[in-house]
Amino acid sequence: MVANPLWPGVDPAWSRCVRVPSTAAVDPAGSAHTWHLLDNGPQLAERGIEPAGTLLCVHGNPTWSYLWRTVLAAADDAAAPWRVVAVDQLDMGFSERTGRFRRLEDRITDLGDLTAELGITGPVVTVGHDWGGVISLGWATRHRKQLAGVVLTNTAVHPAGFGLPAPLKLALHPAVHQWGTTTSAAFLRVTHALARPPLEKDVKDAFMAPYRHAARRTGVGNFVADIPADEGTPSWGTLVDVAEGIRTLDVPALIMWGPKDPVFSDRYLRDLMDRLPQADVHRFEGAGHLLPEDRDIATPLFTWLTTSVVKEADEGPAADAFPAVGSQPTQASAPVVDQASASDPVETRVETRAETFRPMLAELVERRTDNSPAVVDMAPLAAPGAGPRTLTWAELAGQVELLADGLAGIGVKAGDRINLLVPPGIELTSLIYACLKLGAVIVVADAGLGPAGLSRAIKGAGPKFIVGIERAFVAARLFNWPGQRISVTDLGEAKRKLYGIAHTVPELVEAAAANSAPALDRSLLGAGAPPSTTDNSAPALVQASAPVVDQASASERAETRVETQSETSAPAPGPDDDAAILFTSGSTGPAKGVVYTHRQLAAMRDTLKDTYGLEAGTSLVAGFAPFALLGPALGATSVTPDMDVTAPKTLTAAALADAAAAVHATAVFASPAALANVLATADDLTDEHRVALSSVDLLLSAGAPIPEPLLAKVQSLVPSATLHTPYGMTEALPVTDISLEGIRAAGSGNGVCVGTPVSGATVAIAPVAADGSVSDQPTTDSGVTGEILVSAPHVKDRYDRLWITQQHSASVPGWHRTGDVGHLDDEGRLWVEGRLAHIITTASGVATPVAAEQVAETHDGVRLAAVVGVGPVGAQVPVAVLETLPPAAKPGTAPRDLGEEVRAAVARCTGLDLAAVLVVPELPTDIRHNSKIDRARLADWATRSLAGGRIRKP
């Protein structure tokens, strides 16, 4: 049987059959079977090309080698061409039907027989999907000398500590198995239906081609029947051998994963990562079980081979083992340098960084006897209406110590991920610093991502523990979030059972206090709250109020506690250990996890300290969660106002002033949306409120561009303050800074002026060409528009489980690619012109949206504007979408006068000729900041609206 040219994507020249002697236990001695392969090896040989190695691609059930056609197609174009051997397993695809029940052990042996017959000696990278993943790994553990790497997509290595996935249990059920897998094509059709997006008809037909009749589906049924569901199944022992054997593989590994898989969920991904800790991982959000169909896996696969397999073979001690790899050039090679002269500066730089590292807990440890306020909560978690609650530095230090001990007592250890679903305030601050002390990795995914975004983020991060409020566990139960569940407050037995609560924070604190040496007075547990007097009373950690206690004795106990535990506590985390995973806002796609090490968090703290003078003695009102959490590390007293921090528009002027009065605030941080609502509610301020705000000498606001008129109005509320609008992102916060005076001095221009780099940061531009492509050569020349690059000690370590995204973001060596577009002016100031994804590629070149938006917003009838491109790349036309004053009743074309005036103003000031002007009642913005306009969504909406038909809400 040879490949039919009507099978889309398959070169008939790849298809061949091979007769292979069998050594499998299931076959009689002397047996041989005919295998069908898709193999580009003969083509490479005809062209005289020596491949870098062999990709041994193994399909699962019920697919066949057709699954790997894109890998074969891409192999010739790779920087170092690879031979691709995609097999049809025996009894599957177009390989021979052997008439025997082949189990896992037989199939691993079969694959070894094939590679021996083909004369494949190495280097080999195995590539497996579904149950082909297990078989390929079995081959890998038995052919280590030939092995150069392993690649996996949506598979599982049992036992993973879990029961069999429900779909497979159903397929194994005696009442379903024969009919579902063999008599009918139901199992195949269900599998094909898992593709996201759905398979094209010709592709679906190609996948069905080898299995048209029941007699050809026997292998499908046997494959399912052989699933090692428990220790009593025949293949269990082989599976255990493979599962444990891969722990000792010391080759590069790549795992590409589709999270929308009802069979192999993320829990199996986490198990594989535990067994292959060296693996690079990329989760394709929205993709599912048939990942090679859902997404382009070939491009990242060959990039990974070049950077991780070929390069490692070239540079590693075993380079001579695989001469074919060593002979190939790589695109990722570093420039040639004089290594002898380069080594000294590198060593000096590393030593200097180590000497200057100051742990995040350093300030808290040094101030453990300080009885001045450290954290103030205007709306305490247990009783939001009870008034402010305060922790002194001594109390905070004691509480962090108890929480760290309590968490350690239930098995939380360095490197464990712990998701904190707790509102900003005393509890969250205490938990964060307890985790930092233990070396546990904080996962900060907040409700500002929205329910779907939050769920994606948590599942993607895969925390081992979740600490949260009751509302968080309602969602955890509904969406099946991973992690052992710990309630921040006490819950009744019925709710504990309903939500699957294993522990509560009060229980952990009580246990730690009981085991402390010397015994810790319970008054420390609640920031000064008195000891509980009955078994039913809530532990003081979550008491709403804070009665006065003997602060001197509290500080003495805290000091004794820290000194006593220092000899027995776990080692402090290293500077370059993971510390936290923060999430982007999701305004330009699914929120991305951003990993920071302890060194990088400390560098962020130091940048804020050096740039803004935030240090001991500062009193900070934090209407933006990250700054509230950095307060203790800075030595600043921080207060969380009475607001929903995940919904910035909920901050009122009175709430801001109350928080400022509570700590005699000298600094305020709030998002643009929060400040807009503060101004809208300013009439509610009392004289006392205005006095409290007059003591503020620094106001910071970031998250989106802030018009100068808005800042001028804010200045009237904080007359003594210097107003700053730092520019940055989750991956690097902050990058640049500008004051209100600086904004006025810069004047108008192409974009938003965001000032000059902050302490320790460097900014450059990667020029954008007329076709929208981006150069990889950074420049600091003025007037050059391109992607903004940043280098700084506080830039993120990497994106979490997004290897492809990380590779792109670091593709300009030494720089982080921000995805923003802008330019530098003659004064070295950075101007942001929009997002790279939002540039408009017109027939006359590239246009950026921000300048045109700013002009449109100067019209009295416009509150907000977005300018987007409509049409094919290279021939797009700009379209303005306006949020008007008063709001439009429904979406549609702008009133004639408004449209003409906006079009004329934009053309006059920017030279951009708007093709259309549309209006909507409200522009879509990100959930977290309520200020970043979703231009991609608007571009799609505008395209549909201008194509005719009914105009709906974007």
Residue pairs with C-beta under 8 A, 6 or more apart in sequence:
1 17
1 36
1 94
2 12
2 15
2 16
2 17
3 10
3 11
3 12
3 14
3 15
3 38
4 10
4 12
4 209
5 12
6 202
7 66
7 206
7 209
8 200
8 202
8 203
8 206
9 69
9 70
9 73
9 203
10 38
10 66
10 69
10 72
10 206
11 72
11 73
13 42
13 43
14 37
14 38
14 39
14 40
14 43
14 72
15 36
15 37
15 38
16 36
16 37
16 39
16 42
17 34
17 35
17 36
17 37
18 34
18 35
18 37
18 114
18 117
18 118
19 32
19 33
19 34
19 35
19 117
20 32
20 33
20 34
20 35
20 110
20 113
20 114
20 117
21 30
21 31
21 32
21 113
21 117
22 31
22 32
22 33
22 109
22 110
22 113
23 109
23 112
23 113
24 31
24 102
24 105
24 106
24 109
24 110
24 113
25 105
25 106
25 109
26 100
26 101
26 102
26 103
26 106
27 33
27 98
27 100
27 106
33 90
33 95
33 96
33 98
33 110
34 95
34 96
35 87
35 88
35 90
35 95
35 96
35 114
36 65
36 88
36 93
36 94
36 95
37 65
37 85
37 86
37 87
37 88
38 65
38 66
38 68
38 69
38 72
38 84
38 85
38 86
39 83
39 84
39 85
39 86
40 72
40 75
40 76
40 83
40 84
41 51
41 54
41 83
41 85
41 118
43 76
44 50
44 51
44 76
44 81
44 83
49 81
50 324
50 327
51 80
51 81
51 82
51 83
51 324
52 78
52 80
52 81
52 82
52 123
52 305
52 310
52 324
52 325
52 328
53 82
53 83
53 122
53 123
53 124
53 125
53 148
53 309
53 322
53 324
53 325
54 82
54 83
54 84
54 85
54 120
54 122
54 123
54 124
54 125
55 71
55 75
55 82
55 83
55 84
55 85
55 124
55 125
55 126
55 127
55 151
56 85
56 87
56 111
56 115
56 120
56 124
56 125
56 126
56 127
56 136
56 139
57 65
57 67
57 68
57 71
57 84
57 85
57 86
57 87
57 127
57 128
58 87
58 89
58 111
58 126
58 127
58 128
58 129
58 132
58 133
58 135
58 136
58 139
59 65
59 67
59 68
59 86
59 87
59 88
59 89
59 92
59 93
59 129
59 130
59 132
60 128
60 129
60 130
60 131
60 132
60 133
60 155
61 92
61 130
61 131
61 220
61 223
61 224
62 92
62 181
62 187
62 188
62 191
62 211
62 217
62 220
62 223
63 129
63 130
63 191
63 207
63 290
64 88
64 92
64 93
64 94
64 207
64 210
65 86
65 87
65 88
65 93
66 93
66 206
66 207
67 86
67 129
67 290
67 292
67 293
68 84
68 86
68 127
68 292
69 86
70 292
70 296
70 297
70 298
71 84
71 86
71 127
71 292
71 297
71 298
71 301
72 84
72 86
73 298
74 298
74 299
74 301
74 302
75 81
75 82
75 83
75 84
75 302
77 302
78 302
78 305
78 306
79 302
79 306
79 328
79 329
79 330
79 331
80 305
80 306
80 310
80 325
80 328
80 329
80 330
82 125
82 302
82 305
85 118
85 120
87 95
87 111
87 114
88 94
88 95
88 210
89 95
89 107
89 110
89 111
89 132
89 135
89 219
90 96
90 98
90 102
90 107
90 110
90 219
91 97
91 98
91 102
91 218
91 219
91 222
91 223
92 210
92 219
92 220
92 223
93 210
94 210
97 215
97 216
97 218
97 219
101 222
101 225
101 226
102 110
102 219
102 222
102 226
103 226
103 234
103 235
103 238
104 134
104 135
104 138
104 226
104 228
104 235
104 238
104 239
105 235
105 238
107 135
107 138
108 135
108 138
108 139
108 142
108 238
108 242
111 135
111 136
111 138
111 139
112 139
112 142
112 143
115 124
115 139
115 143
115 146
120 146
121 146
122 145
122 146
122 147
122 148
122 321
122 322
123 146
123 147
123 148
123 149
123 309
123 313
123 321
123 322
123 324
123 325
124 143
124 146
124 147
124 148
125 147
125 148
125 149
125 150
125 151
125 305
125 309
126 136
126 137
126 139
126 140
126 147
126 149
126 150
126 151
127 136
127 151
127 152
127 153
127 301
128 134
128 135
128 136
128 137
128 150
128 151
128 152
128 153
128 155
129 152
129 153
129 154
129 155
129 291
129 292
130 154
130 155
130 263
130 264
130 289
131 155
131 223
131 227
132 155
133 152
133 153
133 154
133 155
133 156
133 157
134 155
134 156
134 157
134 239
134 242
136 150
136 152
137 150
137 152
137 157
137 242
137 245
137 246
138 238
138 241
138 242
138 245
140 147
140 150
140 246
140 249
141 241
141 242
141 245
141 246
141 249
144 249
145 321
147 249
147 251
148 251
148 252
148 309
148 313
148 322
148 325
149 251
149 252
149 253
149 254
149 305
149 308
149 309
150 246
150 249
150 251
150 252
150 253
150 254
150 276
151 253
151 254
151 255
151 256
151 301
151 304
152 253
152 254
152 255
152 256
152 272
153 255
153 256
153 257
153 258
153 291
153 292
153 297
154 257
154 258
154 261
154 263
154 264
154 288
154 289
154 291
155 264
155 268
155 272
156 264
156 268
156 271
156 272
157 239
157 242
157 243
157 246
157 268
157 271
157 272
157 275
158 228
158 239
158 243
159 239
159 240
159 243
160 243
160 267
160 268
160 271
161 271
162 267
162 268
162 271
163 169
164 172
164 227
164 229
165 262
165 263
165 264
165 265
166 262
167 190
167 262
167 263
168 224
168 227
168 229
168 263
169 229
170 176
170 180
171 177
171 180
171 181
171 187
171 224
172 224
172 225
172 227
172 229
177 221
177 224
177 225
178 221
179 186
180 186
180 187
181 187
181 217
181 220
181 221
181 224
182 214
182 217
182 218
182 220
182 221
183 214
184 214
185 208
185 211
185 217
187 220
187 224
188 207
188 208
188 211
188 217
188 220
191 289
191 290
192 199
192 204
192 207
192 208
192 290
194 261
194 262
194 263
194 288
194 289
194 290
195 288
195 290
195 293
195 294
196 258
196 260
196 286
196 287
196 288
196 290
196 294
197 294
199 207
199 290
199 293
203 293
210 216
211 217
211 220
226 233
226 234
226 235
227 233
227 235
228 234
228 235
228 236
228 238
228 239
230 236
243 275
246 275
246 276
247 275
247 276
249 276
250 278
252 278
252 280
252 304
252 308
252 309
252 312
253 276
253 278
253 279
253 280
254 279
254 280
254 281
254 282
254 300
254 301
254 304
254 308
254 803
255 269
255 272
255 273
255 276
255 279
255 280
255 281
255 282
256 281
256 282
256 284
256 291
256 295
256 297
256 300
256 301
257 266
257 269
257 281
257 282
257 283
257 284
257 287
257 291
257 801
258 283
258 284
258 287
258 288
258 289
258 290
258 291
258 294
258 295
259 265
259 266
259 283
259 284
259 285
259 286
259 287
259 288
259 456
259 459
259 460
260 286
260 287
260 288
260 289
261 288
261 289
262 288
262 289
263 289
264 289
266 283
266 459
266 460
266 462
266 482
267 462
267 482
269 281
269 283
269 462
270 462
270 482
272 279
273 279
273 281
280 304
280 308
280 803
281 801
281 803
282 300
282 801
282 802
282 803
282 804
282 805
283 460
283 801
283 802
284 291
284 294
284 295
285 456
285 460
285 589
285 590
286 294
286 590
287 294
287 295
288 294
291 297
300 803
300 804
300 807
303 804
303 807
304 803
306 330
306 331
306 332
307 330
307 332
307 807
309 325
310 325
310 328
310 330
311 330
311 332
311 333
313 319
313 321
313 322
313 325
313 326
314 325
314 326
314 330
319 325
319 326
320 326
334 813
353 575
353 599
353 793
354 575
357 575
357 598
357 599
357 602
358 602
358 606
359 572
359 575
359 598
359 602
360 433
360 436
360 579
360 598
360 601
360 602
360 605
360 633
361 400
361 433
361 436
361 437
361 633
362 633
363 616
363 632
363 633
363 634
363 635
364 374
364 393
364 396
364 397
364 400
364 433
364 632
364 633
365 397
365 562
367 374
367 393
367 394
367 397
367 616
367 635
368 393
368 394
368 397
368 398
368 555
368 558
368 559
368 562
369 393
369 394
369 555
369 556
369 558
369 559
370 392
370 393
370 394
370 555
371 392
371 393
371 394
371 551
371 552
371 554
371 555
372 392
372 393
372 637
373 390
373 391
373 392
373 393
373 637
373 663
374 391
374 392
374 393
374 395
374 396
374 631
374 632
374 637
374 638
375 390
375 391
375 396
375 425
375 426
375 429
375 631
375 632
375 637
375 638
375 639
376 388
376 389
376 390
376 391
376 637
376 638
376 639
376 640
376 659
376 662
376 663
377 388
377 389
377 390
377 425
377 426
377 639
377 640
378 388
378 639
378 640
378 641
378 642
378 655
378 658
378 659
378 662
379 385
379 425
379 640
379 642
379 643
380 386
380 388
380 389
380 425
380 426
380 544
380 545
381 422
381 423
381 425
381 426
381 427
381 469
381 488
381 489
381 542
382 489
382 538
382 542
382 543
382 544
383 544
383 545
384 642
386 544
386 545
387 545
388 639
388 662
389 426
389 527
389 543
389 544
389 545
389 546
390 527
390 528
390 546
391 399
391 426
391 430
391 527
391 546
392 527
392 528
392 551
392 554
392 555
394 551
394 554
394 555
394 558
394 559
395 524
395 527
395 528
395 554
395 558
396 429
396 430
396 433
396 527
396 632
397 558
397 562
398 520
398 524
398 554
398 557
398 558
398 561
399 430
399 509
399 524
399 525
399 527
399 541
400 430
400 433
400 434
400 437
401 434
401 437
401 512
401 558
401 561
401 562
401 565
402 508
402 509
402 512
402 513
402 516
402 520
402 524
402 525
403 430
403 431
403 434
403 505
403 508
403 509
403 512
404 434
404 435
404 437
404 438
404 569
405 512
405 515
405 516
405 565
406 505
406 507
406 508
406 509
406 511
406 512
407 418
407 434
407 435
407 438
407 440
407 465
407 508
408 438
408 570
409 508
409 511
409 512
409 515
410 484
410 486
410 502
410 503
410 508
412 418
412 435
412 438
412 440
412 464
412 465
413 438
413 439
413 440
413 570
414 438
414 439
414 440
414 570
414 571
414 573
414 577
415 439
415 440
415 441
415 577
415 578
416 440
416 441
416 464
416 465
417 440
417 441
417 443
417 461
417 462
417 463
417 464
417 465
417 483
417 581
418 435
418 440
418 441
418 442
418 443
418 463
418 464
418 465
418 466
418 467
418 483
419 443
419 445
419 458
419 461
419 463
419 465
419 466
419 467
419 468
419 481
419 483
420 428
420 431
420 432
420 435
420 442
420 443
420 444
420 467
420 468
421 445
421 466
421 467
421 468
421 469
421 472
422 428
422 431
422 467
422 468
422 469
422 472
422 488
423 469
423 644
423 645
424 622
424 625
424 628
424 629
424 640
424 645
425 640
426 527
427 488
427 505
427 541
427 542
428 629
429 628
429 629
429 631
429 632
429 638
430 541
431 467
431 488
431 505
432 442
432 629
433 632
435 441
435 442
436 442
436 573
436 579
436 598
437 572
438 570
438 573
439 570
439 572
439 573
439 577
440 465
441 578
441 579
441 580
441 581
442 579
442 580
442 581
443 458
443 461
443 463
443 580
443 581
443 593
444 580
444 581
444 582
444 583
444 625
445 454
445 457
445 458
445 461
445 583
445 591
446 454
446 583
446 625
446 645
446 646
446 928
447 454
447 646
448 585
448 645
448 646
448 647
448 927
448 928
448 929
449 456
449 457
449 583
449 585
449 586
449 591
449 927
449 928
450 586
450 927
451 475
453 586
453 590
453 591
453 927
454 475
455 475
455 479
455 481
456 590
456 591
457 583
457 591
457 593
458 466
458 479
458 481
458 482
458 483
459 479
459 481
459 482
460 593
460 800
460 801
461 581
461 593
461 800
461 801
462 482
462 483
463 482
463 483
464 482
464 483
464 484
465 483
465 484
465 485
465 486
466 472
466 473
466 476
466 481
466 482
466 483
466 484
466 485
466 486
467 486
467 487
467 488
467 505
468 476
468 485
468 486
468 487
468 488
469 487
469 488
469 489
470 487
470 489
470 491
470 495
470 499
473 485
473 487
473 499
473 500
473 501
474 499
475 481
476 483
476 485
476 499
476 500
477 498
477 499
477 500
484 502
484 503
485 499
485 500
485 501
485 502
486 501
486 502
486 503
486 504
486 505
486 508
487 496
487 499
487 501
487 503
487 504
487 505
488 504
488 505
488 542
489 504
489 505
489 506
489 538
489 542
490 504
490 506
490 538
490 539
490 542
491 499
491 501
491 504
495 501
505 541
505 542
506 538
506 539
506 541
506 542
507 539
509 525
509 539
509 541
510 525
510 539
513 519
513 520
513 522
513 524
513 525
516 561
517 564
518 557
518 560
518 561
518 564
520 557
520 561
521 531
521 553
521 554
521 557
522 531
522 532
522 540
523 529
523 530
523 531
523 540
523 549
523 554
524 554
524 557
524 558
525 539
525 540
525 541
526 539
526 540
526 541
526 542
526 543
526 546
527 540
527 543
527 546
528 546
528 547
528 548
528 549
528 551
528 554
529 540
529 543
529 545
529 546
529 547
530 540
530 547
530 549
531 540
532 538
532 539
532 540
573 579
573 598
574 598
575 597
575 598
575 599
575 602
576 597
576 598
576 599
577 597
577 598
578 595
578 596
578 597
578 797
579 596
579 597
579 598
579 600
579 601
580 595
580 596
580 601
581 593
581 594
581 595
581 596
581 800
582 593
582 594
582 596
582 626
582 730
583 591
583 592
583 593
583 594
583 730
584 591
584 592
584 594
584 729
584 730
584 731
585 591
585 730
585 926
585 927
585 928
585 929
585 932
586 926
586 927
586 928
587 925
587 926
587 928
587 929
587 932
587 934
588 819
588 835
588 837
588 936
589 936
592 730
592 799
592 800
592 802
592 805
593 799
593 800
593 801
593 802
594 730
594 731
594 796
594 799
594 800
595 796
595 797
595 798
595 799
595 800
596 604
596 796
596 797
597 797
599 793
600 793
600 794
600 795
600 796
600 797
601 633
601 794
602 633
603 760
603 792
603 793
603 794
604 630
604 733
604 794
605 630
605 633
605 634
606 759
606 760
606 793
606 794
607 734
607 758
607 759
607 760
607 761
607 792
607 793
607 794
608 614
608 627
608 630
608 634
608 734
609 615
609 634
610 758
610 759
610 760
611 726
611 734
611 737
611 758
611 759
612 667
612 698
612 700
612 724
612 737
613 698
614 620
614 634
614 636
614 667
614 698
615 634
615 635
615 636
616 634
616 635
616 636
617 635
617 636
617 666
618 634
618 635
618 636
618 637
618 666
618 667
619 636
619 637
619 638
619 639
619 663
619 664
619 665
619 666
619 667
620 627
620 628
620 631
620 634
620 636
620 637
620 638
620 639
620 663
620 665
620 666
620 667
620 668
620 669
621 638
621 639
621 641
621 656
621 659
621 660
621 663
621 665
621 667
621 668
621 669
621 670
621 696
622 628
622 631
622 638
622 639
622 640
622 641
622 669
623 641
623 643
623 645
623 648
623 651
623 656
623 668
623 669
623 670
623 671
623 674
624 645
624 648
624 669
624 670
624 671
624 674
624 702
624 703
625 645
626 733
627 638
627 669
627 700
628 638
628 640
628 645
631 637
631 638
632 638
636 667
637 663
638 663
639 659
639 660
639 662
639 663
639 665
640 659
641 651
641 655
641 656
641 658
641 659
642 655
642 658
642 659
643 650
643 651
643 652
643 655
643 674
644 650
646 927
646 928
647 930
648 670
648 671
648 673
648 674
648 677
648 703
648 928
648 929
648 930
648 931
649 673
649 674
649 676
649 677
649 930
650 674
650 677
651 670
651 674
651 677
651 678
652 677
652 678
652 681
652 684
653 678
653 679
653 681
653 682
653 684
653 685
653 689
653 717
654 681
654 684
654 685
654 686
654 689
656 668
656 670
656 678
656 693
657 685
657 686
657 688
657 689
657 690
657 692
657 693
658 689
658 692
659 665
660 668
660 692
660 693
660 695
660 696
661 688
661 689
661 692
664 692
664 695
665 692
665 695
665 696
666 695
666 696
666 697
666 698
667 696
667 697
667 698
667 699
667 700
668 696
668 698
668 699
668 700
668 718
668 721
669 699
669 700
669 701
670 678
670 699
670 700
670 701
671 701
671 702
671 703
671 704
671 929
671 930
671 931
672 701
672 703
672 704
672 705
672 706
672 710
672 929
672 931
673 703
673 704
673 925
673 929
673 930
673 931
674 701
675 701
675 706
675 710
675 714
676 710
678 714
678 717
679 710
679 713
679 714
679 717
682 717
685 693
685 717
690 717
693 717
693 718
694 718
694 719
694 720
695 720
696 718
696 720
696 721
697 720
697 721
697 722
698 721
698 722
698 724
699 714
699 718
699 721
699 722
699 723
699 724
700 724
700 725
700 726
701 711
701 714
701 723
701 724
701 725
702 725
702 726
702 727
702 728
702 733
702 734
703 928
703 929
703 931
703 932
704 929
704 931
704 932
705 752
705 832
705 850
706 725
707 854
707 857
708 740
708 743
708 744
711 723
711 725
711 740
711 743
712 740
714 723
715 721
715 723
715 740
722 739
722 740
723 739
723 740
724 737
724 738
724 739
724 740
725 737
725 738
725 739
725 743
725 754
725 755
726 733
726 734
726 735
726 736
726 737
726 754
726 758
727 734
727 735
727 736
727 737
727 738
727 754
727 755
727 830
727 832
728 734
728 735
728 736
729 735
729 818
729 820
730 796
731 795
731 796
731 809
731 816
731 818
732 761
732 790
732 792
732 794
732 795
732 796
732 816
732 818
733 794
734 758
734 761
735 754
735 757
735 758
735 761
735 763
735 790
735 792
735 818
735 830
736 754
736 755
736 756
736 757
736 758
736 761
736 763
736 830
737 754
737 755
737 756
737 758
738 746
738 753
738 754
738 755
738 756
738 829
739 755
742 753
742 755
742 829
743 753
746 753
746 825
746 827
746 829
748 854
748 909
749 825
749 831
749 851
750 785
750 823
750 831
750 833
750 848
750 850
750 851
750 910
751 822
751 823
751 831
751 832
751 833
751 834
751 848
751 850
751 851
752 831
752 832
752 833
752 850
752 854
753 825
753 829
753 830
753 831
754 822
754 829
754 830
754 831
754 832
755 829
755 830
756 827
756 828
756 829
756 830
757 763
757 792
757 830
758 792
760 792
760 793
760 794
761 790
761 791
761 792
761 794
762 790
762 791
762 792
763 780
763 788
763 789
763 790
763 824
763 830
764 778
764 779
764 780
764 789
764 790
764 791
764 815
765 778
765 779
765 780
765 781
765 784
765 785
765 786
765 787
765 788
765 789
765 822
765 823
765 824
766 774
766 775
766 776
766 777
766 778
766 779
766 786
766 787
766 789
766 812
766 815
766 817
767 774
767 775
767 777
767 779
767 784
767 785
767 786
768 774
768 775
768 785
768 786
768 787
768 821
768 836
768 839
768 846
769 775
769 846
770 841
770 845
770 846
771 841
771 873
771 874
772 839
772 841
772 846
772 873
772 874
774 786
774 787
774 836
775 786
776 811
776 812
778 789
778 812
778 815
779 786
780 824
780 828
781 824
782 823
782 824
782 825
782 826
783 823
783 824
783 825
783 826
784 823
784 824
785 821
785 822
785 823
785 833
785 846
785 848
786 821
786 822
786 823
787 817
787 818
787 819
787 820
787 821
787 836
788 818
788 820
788 821
788 822
788 830
788 832
789 812
789 815
789 816
789 817
789 818
790 815
790 816
790 818
791 814
791 815
791 816
795 816
796 816
798 806
799 805
799 806
799 809
808 817
809 816
809 817
810 816
810 817
811 817
819 835
819 836
819 837
820 832
820 834
820 835
820 836
821 832
821 833
821 834
821 835
821 836
821 838
821 839
821 848
822 830
822 831
822 832
822 833
823 830
823 831
823 833
824 830
824 831
825 831
832 850
833 848
833 849
833 850
833 851
834 848
834 849
834 850
834 935
835 935
837 935
837 936
838 848
838 849
838 868
838 869
838 935
838 936
838 939
839 846
839 847
839 848
839 849
839 869
840 846
840 847
840 848
840 849
840 867
840 868
840 869
840 876
840 878
841 869
841 873
841 874
841 875
841 876
842 869
842 875
842 876
842 877
842 878
843 874
843 875
847 869
847 878
847 912
849 866
849 867
849 868
849 878
849 935
851 909
851 910
851 912
852 865
852 867
852 878
852 880
852 906
852 910
852 912
852 914
853 865
853 866
853 867
853 880
855 905
855 906
855 909
855 910
856 862
856 865
856 867
856 880
856 882
856 902
856 905
856 906
857 863
857 864
857 865
858 905
859 898
859 901
859 902
859 905
860 885
861 884
861 885
861 898
862 882
862 883
862 884
862 885
862 898
862 902
863 883
863 884
863 885
863 887
864 882
864 883
864 923
864 933
865 880
865 881
865 882
865 883
865 902
866 880
866 881
866 923
866 933
866 935
866 938
867 878
867 879
867 880
867 881
867 906
867 912
867 914
868 878
868 879
868 881
868 935
868 938
868 939
868 942
869 876
869 877
869 878
869 879
869 939
870 876
870 877
870 878
870 879
870 915
870 916
870 939
870 942
870 943
870 946
871 877
871 943
877 915
877 916
878 912
878 913
878 914
878 915
879 914
879 915
879 916
879 917
879 918
879 942
879 946
880 902
880 903
880 906
880 914
880 916
880 917
880 918
881 918
881 919
881 920
881 923
881 938
881 941
881 942
881 954
882 894
882 898
882 902
882 917
882 918
882 919
882 920
883 919
883 920
883 921
883 922
883 923
884 894
884 898
884 919
887 921
887 922
888 919
888 920
888 921
889 921
890 921
890 951
890 953
891 918
891 919
891 920
891 921
891 945
891 951
891 952
891 953
891 954
892 918
892 919
892 951
893 899
893 916
893 917
893 918
893 919
894 902
894 917
894 918
894 919
895 919
898 917
898 919
899 916
899 917
902 914
902 917
903 913
903 914
903 917
906 912
906 914
907 913
907 914
916 942
916 946
918 942
918 945
920 953
920 954
921 953
923 933
923 934
923 938
924 933
924 934
924 937
924 938
924 954
925 931
925 932
925 933
925 934
926 932
926 934
937 954
938 954
941 952
941 954
945 951
945 952
